[in-house]
């Protein structure tokens, strides 16, 4: 607050009263602005909750077959209603599993013997056979 705007008031008590009144008015204005901000936040949260309820209710009313048709399960309803789509994560997970499986296929042959072990034991021999879990002495 700028006290120079009240320099034309000569009486110090009147000037103080006017300045106090202006400060109170400014405080009331700030309070109203703050209440408006809180109401905007509450309105947005309420609208978001109502949208959540509508999506949750709609998905809950669907049959398991209908949910499966759109790539969801009953366990996904809460996640989808909150605005998250579990399908991209699931697809990324499946892509990772497929890649790991491909890596394992490169590492092991069809009978489960490691390709590196096979080359180290007898280079040039393509098939070692199935591991019968016997010790070297027993074989």
C-alpha positions in Angstrom: 0.0 0.0 0.0 1.4 3.4 -1.0 0.9 6.0 1.8 1.7 8.8 -0.7 -1.8 8.6 -2.2 -3.1 9.8 1.2 -0.8 12.8 1.5 -3.7 15.2 0.7 -5.3 14.1 4.0 -3.9 16.4 6.6 -5.4 14.9 9.8 -3.2 11.9 10.8 -6.0 10.1 12.5 -8.3 10.3 9.5 -5.3 9.3 7.2 -4.7 6.2 9.5 -8.4 5.3 9.4 -8.5 5.6 5.6 -5.4 3.5 5.3 -6.8 0.9 7.7 -10.0 0.7 5.7 -8.1 0.2 2.5 -6.0 -2.6 4.1 -9.2 -4.3 5.3 -10.8 -4.0 1.9 -7.7 -5.5 0.3 -7.7 -8.3 2.8 -11.4 -9.1 2.0 -10.6 -9.0 -1.7 -7.7 -11.5 -1.2 -9.9 -13.8 0.9 -12.6 -13.8 -1.8 -10.0 -14.6 -4.5 -8.7 -17.5 -2.3 -12.2 -18.8 -1.8 -12.8 -18.6 -5.5 -9.6 -20.6 -6.1 -10.7 -23.3 -3.7 -14.1 -23.5 -5.3 -12.5 -23.9 -8.7 -10.4 -26.8 -7.4 -13.3 -28.4 -5.7 -15.5 -28.1 -8.8 -12.7 -29.7 -11.0 -12.3 -32.5 -8.5 -16.0 -33.2 -8.3 -16.3 -33.2 -12.1 -13.3 -35.7 -12.3 -15.0 -37.9 -9.7 -18.3 -37.9 -11.5 -16.5 -38.9 -14.8 -14.7 -41.7 -12.8 -18.0 -43.0 -11.5 -19.6 -42.9 -14.9 -16.8 -44.9 -16.5 -16.6 -47.3 -13.6 -20.3 -48.0 -13.7 -20.4 -48.4 -17.5 -17.5 -50.9 -17.4 -18.9 -52.7 -14.4 -22.2 -53.3 -16.2 -20.3 -55.0 -19.1 -20.0 -58.7 -19.4 -16.6 -60.4 -19.2 -16.9 -61.2 -22.9 -17.5 -57.5 -23.7 -14.6 -56.5 -21.6 -12.4 -59.0 -23.3 -13.5 -57.7 -26.7 -12.0 -54.3 -25.8 -8.9 -55.9 -24.2 -9.8 -55.4 -20.6 -10.5 -57.6 -17.6 -12.5 -57.0 -14.4 -9.3 -56.2 -12.6 -8.6 -53.3 -15.1 -11.9 -51.5 -14.4 -10.5 -49.4 -11.5 -7.3 -48.5 -13.5 -9.3 -47.5 -16.6 -11.8 -45.5 -14.5 -9.0 -43.5 -13.0 -7.8 -42.5 -16.5 -5.0 -45.0 -17.0 -5.0 -47.5 -19.8 -3.3 -50.8 -18.7 -3.0 -52.1 -22.3 0.1 -50.3 -23.4 2.0 -51.6 -20.3 0.6 -55.1 -20.9 1.7 -55.0 -24.6 5.2 -53.7 -23.6 5.4 -56.5 -21.1 4.4 -59.1 -23.7 7.0 -57.7 -26.1 9.6 -58.1 -23.5 8.6 -61.7 -22.8 8.7 -62.5 -26.5 12.2 -60.9 -26.8 13.4 -62.9 -23.8 12.0 -66.1 -25.3 13.8 -65.4 -28.5 17.1 -64.9 -26.6 16.6 -68.2 -24.8 16.0 -69.9 -28.1 19.3 -68.6 -29.3 21.0 -69.7 -26.1 19.6 -73.3 -25.9 18.8 -75.9 -28.5 15.5 -77.7 -28.7 16.5 -80.3 -26.1 17.5 -77.7 -23.5 21.3 -78.0 -23.8 23.1 -74.7 -23.9 24.7 -74.0 -27.2 27.8 -72.7 -25.6 28.2 -76.0 -23.5 27.8 -78.0 -26.7 30.5 -76.1 -28.5 32.9 -76.3 -25.5 32.5 -80.1 -25.0 32.8 -81.3 -28.5 33.3 -78.7 -31.2 31.6 -79.7 -34.4 29.1 -82.1 -32.8 25.6 -80.7 -33.3 23.6 -82.9 -30.9 24.7 -83.9 -27.4 21.4 -85.5 -26.4 19.2 -84.9 -23.4 20.7 -84.4 -20.0 19.9 -87.5 -18.0 21.1 -85.9 -14.7 23.7 -88.5 -14.1 27.2 -87.6 -12.7 30.2 -87.9 -14.9 31.4 -91.0 -12.9 28.0 -92.7 -13.3 27.9 -92.1 -17.0 
